[in-house]
Amino acid sequence: MLYYALVALVIAIIAGILGFGGIAFAAAGIAKILFFIFLVIFVVSLLGHVLRGGDRI
């Protein structure tokens, strides 16, 4: 998921440099959405791991 967010961000940056405003705006929006979805999944996964007791060394 984070990979796709980073790919969309790179596409947005390249499109912005080349002057494709609409494409850059859309790709930046997709990157933001994917990043926040990734962040929510990460936090839920982290909380689930901690509440289960995690790995004890």
C-alpha positions, 0 to 999 in steps of 0.5 A: 500500500505504501508502495502505491502511495509513493508511486502516485506521489512520484507521478504527481511530482513528474507531472507537476514538473512537466506542467500537467496540472490536472494529472498532478492534482489527481495523482497527488490526491490518490497518493494522499488517500493511499497514504492515510489508508496505509497509516490507518492499517498500520496503526490498527495492526500495531495496536492488535499486536500490542494488545495480543501481547506481542513477541516476548524475547 
